[in-house]
Structure formats: C-alpha cells, structure tokens
Amino acid sequence: MTTSAISALSPLDGRYAAKLAKLRPSMSEQGYMHRRVQVEVAWFIALSDCGFAEFKPLTPGARTYLLGLVKNFSETDGKAIKEIEKTTNHDVKAVEYWIKSKFQARPELVAAQEFVHFGCTSEDINNTSHALQLKAGRNQVLLPALDAIISKQREMAHAFAMVPMLSRTHGQTASPTTVGKEIANVLVRLVAARDKIASIKLLAKMNGAVGNYNAHLSAWPDYDWEAFSKKVIETPEPLGLGLTFQPYSIQIEPHDYMAELFDAVVRTNTILIDFARDVWGYVSLGYFKQRLKMGEVGSSTMPHKVNPIDFENAEGNLGLANALLRHMSDKLPISRWQRDLTDSTVLRNMGVALGYAVLAYQSLATGLGKLEINEAAIADDLDRAWEVLAEPVQTVMRRFGLPEPYEQLKDFTRGAPMTRELMQGFIAKLDIPQAEKERLLRLTPASYTGKAAELALRV
C-alpha cells in the first residue's frame, strides 16, 4: 500500500496534514533529528574552546561548516540518519555517525571527530533536543495560534460591548449582560493562560550518564564541567541552545517543566472548551448567524442546515489534546531509579498532543471569523424576560425599607409569565420617592446591564 494522506494512520498526517505544516518542522521525527544535530554541533564547537591541548579551537571555516549542517539540515539528511540507524539500532548513535561522516573531506574535523558526543549520554542529547522542539513549537506555532483567537475575541468584545444580552444562570433567565462582556470574560482568562504557557522555562541538562559528570571528570579532573555545561545550554542559539540549565538530574532531565507546560496548555484548552460550548449554544439560540460559504453543505438530507462544525471540531480536538497532555504530565516526571525508557516512547507523541491543540485553535479562529451577530434575536429574547427586573426592583425596595421586598417579588414573578405592563404596574404602586419610581419605570431588560459595556471596552 502506498503512503498518502488517505492512508495515514493519524488524521494529523492525513486529513489535516496541510493545517499542521507549520508544526511539523519542529515536532516531527525529522525535527527531533534536526535538534539532535544542533545539540551535538553546539557541544562539539564549545569543547574546542575549552583550552584543551588535545582539541584546539576550530577555525572559522570549520565553525561555519558545522553550523551549516544545522542550518541546512534536510529531509534527505534525516533519511540518511535513519539508514544508519538500521545498523546501529540506536537513534542517537546514528546521529553521531552521520555527523562524523560529514567530516571526511575536512582533515581538521577528522582529527577531532572523537570529540563528537564526548562525555555525553544519549539523554544529554535527547532532553536538550526535546526542549528545543518545545521552544520552537510553542513560540512559532502554539502561541501565534492562541494570539489569533485572542485578537479576534478582543475585537468582538469591543464591537459588541454595548449589545445587551439575556444571561442564563442554571439555564434560566438571569440579570442581563452584554455580548461583548461575555466574550471579555473569556478573553481575560485566555490571556492569563497564554501568558503562563509563554513564561515557563524550558530546562535542559548535559551532565552524563547519571547526572554527576563522571565521564567528563575521568578525562579532565580539574575542569569545571558544570559551568561548561551551563554555558552551552544557556548561551543563545546558534552557538548555544538558549535554554535554562537544570543542575540536578538522574540520567534523564526530571521533566517537571514539561508537566508544568503541558498542564498550562490543558488549562488553556479547558477554557476554550468552555468557550466553544457557549458559542455553540448561542448559535443554537440564534444569537449568532454563521456566514455562508458557497458550495458548503450542512446536512446530507436537510438543505436548510448551517452547522456550527468549527466549534464542534474544536471541542473534540481539544479533548484529544488534553487526554494526551494529561497523560504526559502525569507520566513523564516518574522514572524508575536512575532511568527507565518509558518516557522516551511517550515523548515521541508531543507533536501529536500539540497538533490536536493547534488544530482546535485553528477551528476556533475560523468559526469566530464566520460569526455574524443577530441583534434582533437577542433583543427579542430580552423583551420576553421582564422577570429579570425583579432583582433591581426588590433591591431599591430594600434601600427604602419596604417590608419583605424579596418575598413580594418572588410571589409576584416566580414561575409566572411576566410582561412590561405587569412589571411596571407593580412598580407604580410602590411607596418610594417619585424620582426613584420614575427611574425604575424607565428600566428595561435591555438597559439593565450594569457596568457590562464599560468592562468589555476595558479589555
């Protein structure tokens, strides 16, 4: 069977392949190999500058050539490494051998080739590579996708700040708000969640087989290997890795930062599930229409339908992302003794988990872009809910000391149809100052929105 989009086992590489093209360079296996090459090259160049008699500083030409291996790493290079792996049955060793194979026409590099992967365990290369993958995936794809939603939400919050809307608490009519304020509520939560994702430090270690620099010190006992490792890890790219140094580890970096990052993405996704379901409901109520696209079909049998599929797709994919991310945040910080291999197979699915999240963000952005507000439907809903004015009326009655205001309004409105005439008739009989009575008589469900507009415009 030939491999194609429709034969892909994962829909991320099949049906949705084009939508995730920006994520693939960082989070695919080729992206993983690319980062491994980057780490090995950065370590090798830095070693040449340690002042060891056995490894003289590399010439500018050699440095440029080595950085070119990273910059120009291609799919062909990735496939070549996979061919070597068929023999080694070890993916990191295959990367080491591939790099050495690129030295053959350069005597300076051939002479120093045993300093490739010097003192390193595979996890020194892998954990740094995973951190680099996450840095690129987060900064170049995940955050921009969230920023697109945030930008659209801010636009909608401001545009609809003064459009009054009936609230529903427990599914029942409740104090009015505005459309913009309800979007602003989500926006503020999403911005905070997005900033949390962005703020998490990506940690890395390069300290040998069990975290003690054993091999390093066997070669040069007096050299400060911890300071050297920290420098390689924290020096900005391309000469370093631009990550945060992790000083204590077993063979593997503890993965606590990964758990923190994945949990932060889960919280963000949970906010967006909440939002997607609410928008879906407002579409169902007719508060929003969906802009039509020529040729699209809503139902195979009901021609009238325009389904809110973008919000449904987003909800489904956010759930898939969270299931994977929660498993990873639970599992990855746990390793038997100085290490077991269970983290390795799980980490290969980072791109899958983030892929479902990014796919969902794209669906939400698309869905929001299709929405058109239906102010007539929203206004009609409000005009049929005069019972919501029971709250302000009983509150003013309390101010002026009228007896049992809550109980009076409860008996008058609860479970009974309520109209403008009935509510204003009740107000007209109140023994309160005339100016206050006239203010209450001017009140409508649409005007009883408090600071909603101001709050929406503030975000």
C-alpha positions in Angstrom: 0.0 0.0 0.0 1.4 3.4 -1.0 1.6 6.1 1.7 -0.7 9.0 1.1 -2.9 11.4 3.0 -5.8 9.0 3.0 -3.7 6.0 4.1 -2.2 7.9 7.1 -3.0 6.3 10.4 -3.2 9.6 12.2 -5.6 12.3 10.9 -3.0 14.9 11.8 -0.8 13.5 9.0 -3.8 12.6 6.8 -6.9 14.7 6.6 -5.4 17.6 8.5 -1.8 17.4 7.2 -1.9 20.8 5.5 -3.2 22.6 8.5 -0.3 21.5 10.6 2.5 22.2 8.2 4.0 24.9 10.5 4.2 22.5 13.4 5.8 19.6 11.5 9.4 21.0 11.2 9.8 21.3 14.9 7.7 18.4 16.3 8.2 15.6 13.8 10.8 12.9 14.0 12.8 14.9 11.4 12.6 17.9 13.7 13.8 15.7 16.5 16.8 14.6 14.5 17.5 18.2 13.4 17.7 19.3 17.1 19.9 16.4 17.9 22.4 17.5 15.2 22.1 21.1 16.6 23.0 19.9 20.1 25.9 17.7 19.0 27.3 20.6 16.9 27.0 23.2 19.7 28.7 20.8 22.2 31.5 20.0 19.8 32.2 23.6 18.9 32.2 24.6 22.6 34.6 21.8 23.5 37.1 23.2 21.0 37.1 26.4 23.0 37.9 24.8 26.4 41.6 25.2 26.1 42.4 21.5 26.0 45.7 20.7 24.3 44.1 17.7 22.7 41.4 19.8 21.0 42.5 23.1 19.5 40.0 25.8 18.8 38.2 25.2 15.5 39.0 27.5 12.6 36.3 30.0 11.4 35.8 27.9 8.3 35.2 24.7 10.3 32.7 26.5 12.5 30.8 27.9 9.6 30.7 24.5 8.0 29.4 22.8 11.2 26.7 25.5 11.7 25.7 24.9 8.1 25.0 21.3 8.9 22.4 22.5 11.3 21.0 25.4 9.2 20.7 23.4 6.1 19.5 20.1 7.6 17.1 18.5 5.2 14.7 15.6 4.8 17.5 13.8 2.8 19.8 14.2 5.8 17.1 12.8 8.1 16.7 9.8 5.8 20.4 9.2 5.8 20.4 9.1 9.6 17.6 6.6 9.5 19.6 4.4 7.2 22.5 4.4 9.7 20.0 3.5 12.5 19.1 0.3 10.6 22.6 -0.9 11.5 23.1 0.8 14.9 19.5 0.2 16.2 20.2 3.3 18.2 19.0 6.7 17.0 21.4 8.9 18.9 24.4 6.9 17.8 23.2 7.2 14.3 23.2 11.0 14.6 26.8 10.8 15.9 27.9 8.6 13.0 26.2 10.8 10.4 28.0 13.9 11.8 31.3 12.1 11.6 30.5 11.1 8.0 30.3 14.8 7.2 33.8 15.3 8.4 35.5 13.1 5.8 36.6 15.8 3.4 37.9 18.1 6.2 41.1 16.8 7.8 40.7 19.4 10.7 37.4 17.8 11.7 38.5 14.2 11.1 41.3 14.7 13.5 38.9 15.9 16.2 36.0 13.6 15.4 36.1 11.6 18.7 35.0 14.8 20.4 31.6 14.4 18.8 29.3 13.2 21.6 32.3 13.5 24.0 31.2 12.7 27.6 27.6 12.6 26.6 24.9 10.0 27.3 22.1 9.8 24.8 19.8 11.6 27.2 22.1 14.7 27.2 21.3 15.0 23.5 17.6 13.9 23.8 16.5 16.1 26.6 18.0 19.2 25.1 16.5 18.3 21.7 13.1 17.9 23.3 13.4 21.3 24.9 14.4 22.9 21.6 11.5 21.2 19.9 9.1 22.6 22.5 10.7 26.0 22.3 10.1 26.2 18.5 6.7 24.6 18.7 5.5 26.8 21.5 6.9 30.1 20.2 6.5 29.7 16.5 3.1 27.8 16.3 1.2 27.3 19.5 1.3 30.9 20.9 0.7 32.6 17.5 -2.4 30.3 17.1 -3.7 31.4 20.5 -2.9 35.0 19.7 -5.1 34.8 16.7 -8.0 33.8 18.9 -7.2 36.4 21.5 -7.1 39.1 18.8 -10.5 38.1 17.4 -12.0 37.9 20.9 -10.8 41.4 21.8 -12.2 42.7 18.5 -15.6 41.1 19.3 -15.6 42.2 22.9 -15.2 45.8 21.9 -17.5 45.6 18.9 -20.3 44.1 20.9 -19.6 45.8 24.2 -23.0 47.7 24.1 -25.2 44.9 22.7 -27.4 43.9 25.6 -28.0 40.1 26.1 -30.0 38.0 28.4 -27.9 35.9 30.8 -28.8 32.4 31.7 -27.7 31.0 35.0 -28.6 27.4 35.6 -30.2 27.6 32.1 -32.8 30.1 33.4 -33.2 33.8 32.6 -31.0 36.0 34.7 -29.6 39.5 35.0 -28.8 40.9 31.6 -25.2 41.4 30.4 -23.8 42.4 27.0 -22.4 40.2 24.3 -19.0 41.9 24.5 -18.8 41.5 28.2 -19.3 37.7 28.0 -16.6 37.5 25.4 -14.3 39.7 27.5 -14.8 37.2 30.4 -13.2 34.5 28.3 -10.6 36.8 26.8 -9.2 37.8 30.3 -8.9 34.1 31.3 -7.3 33.1 27.9 -4.7 35.9 28.1 -3.6 34.8 31.6 -3.4 31.2 30.4 -1.5 32.1 27.3 1.0 34.1 29.4 1.5 31.2 31.7 2.4 28.9 28.7 4.9 31.6 27.5 6.5 32.1 30.9 7.5 28.5 31.6 11.3 28.0 31.5 12.4 25.1 29.3 15.1 23.2 31.2 18.0 21.0 30.0 20.8 19.0 31.4 24.2 17.8 29.9 25.8 16.0 32.9 26.4 12.4 31.8 25.0 9.0 32.5 23.7 9.6 35.9 24.0 13.4 36.4 27.4 13.5 38.1 29.8 14.4 35.2 31.6 11.0 35.8 33.0 10.5 32.3 33.9 14.2 31.9 36.0 14.2 35.1 37.7 11.0 34.2 39.2 12.8 31.2 39.9 16.2 32.7 39.5 16.0 36.5 40.3 19.7 37.2 38.0 21.2 34.6 34.7 22.9 35.7 32.3 20.8 33.7 29.2 22.0 35.4 30.0 25.6 34.4 30.8 24.5 30.9 27.5 22.6 30.6 25.6 25.6 31.9 27.3 27.8 29.3 26.4 25.6 26.4 22.8 25.2 27.5 22.2 28.9 28.3 24.2 30.6 25.5 21.7 31.8 22.9 21.4 30.0 19.6 23.1 29.2 17.3 26.4 28.8 19.3 24.4 27.6 22.3 20.9 26.2 22.9 19.2 29.2 24.6 17.6 27.0 27.3 17.7 27.0 31.1 20.3 24.9 32.9 19.0 22.1 35.1 21.7 21.3 37.7 20.3 18.2 39.3 19.2 15.1 37.5 19.4 11.3 37.2 20.1 10.1 33.7 17.1 12.0 32.4 16.1 15.6 32.9 13.2 15.3 35.5 10.6 16.5 33.1 8.8 18.6 35.7 8.9 21.7 33.5 7.3 19.6 30.7 4.5 18.6 33.1 4.1 22.3 34.0 4.0 23.3 30.4 1.5 20.6 29.4 -0.7 21.4 32.4 -0.7 25.0 31.3 -1.8 24.0 27.8 -4.5 21.8 29.3 -5.9 24.7 31.4 -5.9 26.9 28.3 -7.7 24.2 26.3 -10.3 23.8 29.1 -11.1 27.5 28.9 -11.5 27.1 25.2 -13.8 24.0 25.5 -16.0 26.1 27.8 -16.0 28.9 25.2 -16.7 26.6 22.3 -19.7 25.1 24.0 -21.1 28.5 24.9 -20.7 29.9 21.4 -22.3 26.7 20.1 -25.3 27.3 22.4 -25.6 30.9 21.3 -25.6 29.8 17.7 -28.4 27.4 18.6 -30.4 30.2 20.2 -30.0 32.3 17.1 -27.8 35.0 18.8 -25.2 34.4 16.1 -25.6 33.6 12.4 -22.8 31.9 10.5 -21.5 33.5 7.3 -22.2 31.2 4.4 -19.6 29.7 2.1 -20.6 28.9 -1.4 -20.8 25.2 -2.0 -20.7 24.1 1.6 -23.3 21.5 2.8 -24.6 21.5 6.4 -26.5 18.2 6.2 -26.7 15.4 3.6 -30.5 15.4 3.9 -31.6 18.8 5.4 -30.8 21.5 3.0 -31.5 24.4 5.4 -28.8 23.5 7.9 -25.7 25.6 8.6 -24.0 23.6 11.4 -21.5 25.1 13.9 -18.9 22.5 13.0 -15.9 24.7 13.7 -16.8 24.9 17.3 -17.7 21.2 17.5 -14.4 20.2 15.8 -12.5 22.5 18.2 -14.2 20.9 21.2 -13.4 17.4 20.0 -9.7 18.1 19.2 -9.2 20.0 22.5 -10.4 16.9 24.3 -8.0 14.7 22.4 -5.1 17.1 23.1 -5.9 17.2 26.8 -6.1 13.4 27.2 -2.6 13.1 25.8 -1.2 16.1 27.6 -2.6 15.0 30.9 -1.1 11.5 30.5 2.3 13.1 29.7 2.2 15.4 32.6 1.3 12.5 34.9 3.8 10.1 33.5 6.9 12.0 32.5 8.1 13.1 35.9 8.2 9.4 37.0 11.3 7.2 36.3 12.5 4.1 38.0 15.8 4.6 39.8 18.3 6.4 37.6 16.1 5.9 34.5 13.8 3.7 32.5 12.7 4.0 28.9 9.0 4.7 29.3 9.5 8.4 28.9 11.1 8.0 25.5 8.1 6.4 23.8 5.7 8.9 25.4 7.7 11.9 24.4 7.5 10.9 20.7 3.9 11.9 21.0 4.5 15.5 22.0 3.8 16.6 18.4 0.5 14.7 18.3 -0.8 16.3 21.5 0.2 19.8 20.5 -1.0 19.1 17.0 -4.6 18.4 18.2 -4.4 21.6 20.2 -3.2 23.7 17.3 -5.8 22.1 15.0 -8.5 23.1 17.6 -7.2 26.7 17.8 -7.4 27.0 14.0 -11.0 25.7 14.0 -12.0 28.2 16.7 -10.4 31.1 14.8 -12.2 30.0 11.6 -15.5 29.7 13.5 -15.2 33.1 15.1 -14.5 34.6 11.7 -17.8 33.3 10.4 -20.0 34.6 13.1 -22.4 37.5 12.5 -24.4 38.9 15.4 -28.2 38.7 15.2 -29.2 41.7 17.3 -32.9 41.3 16.5 -33.0 37.8 18.0 -31.0 38.9 21.1 -33.3 41.9 21.6 -36.5 39.7 21.2 -35.2 37.3 23.8 -34.6 40.2 26.3 -38.0 41.7 25.7 -39.7 38.4 26.7 -37.8 38.3 30.0 -39.2 41.2 32.1 -39.0 39.0 35.2 -35.3 39.8 35.3 -36.2 43.2 36.6 -37.4 41.6 39.9 -33.8 41.9 41.0 -33.4 45.7 40.7 -36.9 46.4 41.9 -36.5 44.4 45.1 -33.1 46.0 45.7 -34.5 49.5 45.5 -37.3 48.4 47.8 -34.7 47.3 50.3 -33.0 50.7 50.1 -36.2 52.4 51.2 -37.1 49.9 53.9 -40.2 48.4 52.3 -41.3 45.2 54.0 -40.2 41.8 52.6 -39.2 43.1 49.2 -37.6 39.8 48.1 -40.6 37.8 49.1 -43.1 40.2 47.4 -41.2 39.9 44.1 -40.8 36.2 44.5 -44.6 35.7 44.9 -45.2 38.2 42.0 -42.8 36.8 39.4 -41.8 33.3 40.2 -43.0 30.8 37.6 -45.4 33.3 36.1 -45.4 34.9 32.7 -44.1 38.5 33.0 -44.7 41.4 30.8 -43.8 45.1 30.7 -47.3 46.0 31.8 -47.3 43.7 34.8 -43.8 44.8 36.0 -44.5 48.5 35.5 -47.8 48.1 37.3 -46.1 46.6 40.3 -43.5 49.5 40.3 -46.2 52.1 40.0 -47.8 51.0 43.3 -44.5 51.2 45.3 -44.3 53.6 48.2 -40.9 55.1 47.2 -39.8 58.6 46.2 -41.3 59.6 42.9 -37.9 60.2 41.2 -36.8 56.6 42.1 -40.1 55.2 40.9 -39.7 57.0 37.5 -36.2 55.7 37.2 -37.4 52.1 37.8 -40.2 52.6 35.3 -37.7 53.7 32.6 -35.7 50.5 33.2 -36.0 47.7 30.7 -34.2 44.3 30.4 -32.1 45.8 27.7 -30.9 48.7 29.8 -30.3 46.7 33.0 -26.7 45.8 32.2 -24.7 47.5 34.9 -21.0 48.1 34.0 -21.0 45.4 31.4 -20.2 47.7 28.5 -17.5 49.5 30.4 -15.9 46.3 31.4 -16.0 44.9 27.9 -14.4 48.0 26.4 -11.7 48.0 29.1 -10.0 44.7 27.9 
